[in-house]
Amino acid sequence: MSTLRTRDLIINIPERRDGFALNMTVEPGQVWGVLGPNGAGKTTLLHTLAGLLPARNGWVELNNAPVKELKRRAIARQLGLVFQERQDTFPATVMETALIGRHPWLSPWESEQGEDQALAEQALRALDVEGLSSRLLNTLSGGERQRVAIATLMTQNPDIWLLDEPTNHLDLHHQVRVMNLLRNQAQSGKTVFMCLHDLNMAARWCSHVLLLYTNGDACWGATESMLVPEALERLYNQRLISLKKDGLSVFVPAP
Ligand SMILES: Nc1ncnc2c1ncn2[C@@H]1O[C@H](COP(=O)(O)OP(=O)(O)OP(=O)(O)O)[C@@H](O)[C@H]1O
């Protein structure tokens, strides 16, 4: 189990003032949703947490070690990221793609073993793409590709799962299936930290929420204390109607 911590972190958004320093501790078992308007810095934050982008100020710690001091392989054994955009540069099947998730665990001359294959098969089944395993990735629909990307992260099996809009392209059934899977992973000790555009998903599936404002302001905490209509209206510059149904908060844009 791994803990992700930010220390006075200022992400580097070109030409933006520093804004509010992030001092967050993301613990095993938690599901975090990052909410904010386009351009607020959600993707930049995810990439900074993964050590792919330098911070402007402060730092990120993975189990008390600064991420920037860790080797990529050591990071990839503890933390994985599903990108918002993907470029599939060389032809690979769905199974070959899922098995890439095992690379951090193999030495450079080692090929995947039966156990790796079993993990990939299990992940493809969990994401409902096992029937596509011999298909080339570039023949898949957007939603199928998205599910393969999440299956690849599941095959990698890091403690910390970072996901950039994981329900992008997914139909309603698969949105629910993926969000349930992420919650189940957290319940088994993983840490889930994802960007979302859907307030209702955050309300239903996230234990914690980070609100990122365009001007660099930020606040975070337990979901029920963060999803307050006034704060969300300011966040999105959009009036909202909020309802309660079966104990769940539901937000819809006001006409
Ligand atoms: N290489 C770059 N050069 C200049 N500006 C950049 C660069 N990369 C990102 N930005 C800017 O930084 C800001 C934050 O981008 P980011 O992708 O993190 O936003 P986001 O919150 O994920 O947005 P979205 O909801 O649209 O996915 C945007 O205004 C973007 O244009």
The ligand as a MOL file (V3000), in Angstrom:
LIG
                    3D

  0  0  0     0  0            999 V3000
M  V30 BEGIN CTAB
M  V30 COUNTS 31 33 0 0 0
M  V30 BEGIN ATOM
M  V30 1 N 3.0720 23.1370 -23.1650 0
M  V30 2 C 2.2170 24.1150 -22.8430 0
M  V30 3 N 2.4340 25.3850 -23.2350 0
M  V30 4 C 1.5690 26.3850 -22.8930 0
M  V30 5 N 0.4720 26.1840 -22.1470 0
M  V30 6 C 0.2110 24.9310 -21.7320 0
M  V30 7 C 1.0530 23.8330 -22.0570 0
M  V30 8 N 0.5370 22.7200 -21.4870 0
M  V30 9 C -0.6050 23.0930 -20.8700 0
M  V30 10 N -0.8040 24.4190 -21.0240 0
M  V30 11 C -1.9270 25.2110 -20.5010 0
M  V30 12 O -2.0490 24.9130 -19.1250 0
M  V30 13 C -3.4260 24.9730 -18.7540 0
M  V30 14 C -3.8090 23.7020 -18.0010 0
M  V30 15 O -3.8940 22.6090 -18.9210 0
M  V30 16 P -4.4470 21.1870 -18.4480 0
M  V30 17 O -4.4120 20.2900 -19.6370 0
M  V30 18 O -3.7040 20.7720 -17.2450 0
M  V30 19 O -5.9500 21.5540 -18.0630 0
M  V30 20 P -7.1670 20.6020 -17.6540 0
M  V30 21 O -7.7220 21.1460 -16.3760 0
M  V30 22 O -6.7400 19.1870 -17.6480 0
M  V30 23 O -8.1890 20.8980 -18.8440 0
M  V30 24 P -9.3170 19.9810 -19.5670 0
M  V30 25 O -10.5110 19.9540 -18.6470 0
M  V30 26 O -9.6140 20.7750 -20.8010 0
M  V30 27 O -8.7390 18.6260 -19.8490 0
M  V30 28 C -4.2320 25.1960 -20.0410 0
M  V30 29 O -4.5950 26.5580 -20.1390 0
M  V30 30 C -3.2450 24.8100 -21.1370 0
M  V30 31 O -3.4960 25.5460 -22.3280 0
M  V30 END ATOM
M  V30 BEGIN BOND
M  V30 1 1 1 2
M  V30 2 1 2 3
M  V30 3 2 2 7
M  V30 4 2 3 4
M  V30 5 1 4 5
M  V30 6 2 5 6
M  V30 7 1 6 7
M  V30 8 1 6 10
M  V30 9 1 7 8
M  V30 10 2 8 9
M  V30 11 1 9 10
M  V30 12 1 10 11
M  V30 13 1 11 12
M  V30 14 1 11 30
M  V30 15 1 12 13
M  V30 16 1 13 14
M  V30 17 1 13 28
M  V30 18 1 14 15
M  V30 19 1 15 16
M  V30 20 2 16 17
M  V30 21 1 16 18
M  V30 22 1 16 19
M  V30 23 1 19 20
M  V30 24 2 20 21
M  V30 25 1 20 22
M  V30 26 1 20 23
M  V30 27 1 23 24
M  V30 28 2 24 25
M  V30 29 1 24 26
M  V30 30 1 24 27
M  V30 31 1 28 29
M  V30 32 1 28 30
M  V30 33 1 30 31
M  V30 END BOND
M  V30 END CTAB
M  END
